[in-house]
Amino acid sequence: PILVFLATGAFNARFVPGAQMRWNGGIDARIGCSAAVLSQLRTIKVTGLAPAMGRRLQSLREAEVELSIKARILWAIAWTCSRSHNLFQLLSKLINAHNTS
């Protein structure tokens, strides 16, 4: 169990913060672009760039979702590993109960 705890800590420290930072960067890019589009909405509509801007915002949202999936998978792995000691305890009890019967 102690090795699992140490491995989980090392995993969390190495991978989760980077994934979170990339996801936050994706959010910032999308929000920044959305703010720019909203501030120039009249001009964008008059020039006929609304469909192109819509596609751009959609692609930024899709990229953000991809980044969020990677971060959430890493969180799920880290959470599962952090809870594995409970699994070890349960398995140990089951094995002991089976051996005594």
URPELIN-V781700 format. One record per backbone hydrogen bond with DSSP energy under -0.5 kcal/mol. CO is the residue of the C=O (numbers start at 1). NH is the residue of the N-H. Records with the same first field share a line. If there is no record, write none. Layout:
CO: NH, NH
This chain:
1: 5
2: 6
3: 7
4: 8
5: 9
6: 10
7: 11
8: 12
9: 13
10: 14
11: 15, 16
12: 16, 17
15: 19
16: 20
17: 21
18: 22
19: 23
20: 24
21: 25
22: 26
23: 27
24: 28
25: 29
26: 30
27: 31
28: 32
29: 33
30: 34
31: 35
32: 36
33: 37
34: 38
35: 39
36: 40
37: 40
38: 41
40: 44
41: 45
42: 46
43: 47
44: 48, 49, 50
45: 48
49: 53
50: 54
51: 55
52: 56
53: 57
54: 58
55: 59
56: 60
57: 61
58: 62
59: 63
60: 64
61: 65
62: 66
63: 67
64: 68
65: 69
66: 70
67: 71
68: 72
69: 73
70: 74
71: 75
72: 76
73: 77
74: 78
75: 79
76: 80
77: 81
78: 82
79: 83
81: 84
83: 86, 87
84: 88
85: 89
86: 90
87: 91
88: 92
89: 93
90: 94
91: 95
92: 96
93: 97
94: 98
95: 99
96: 100
97: 101
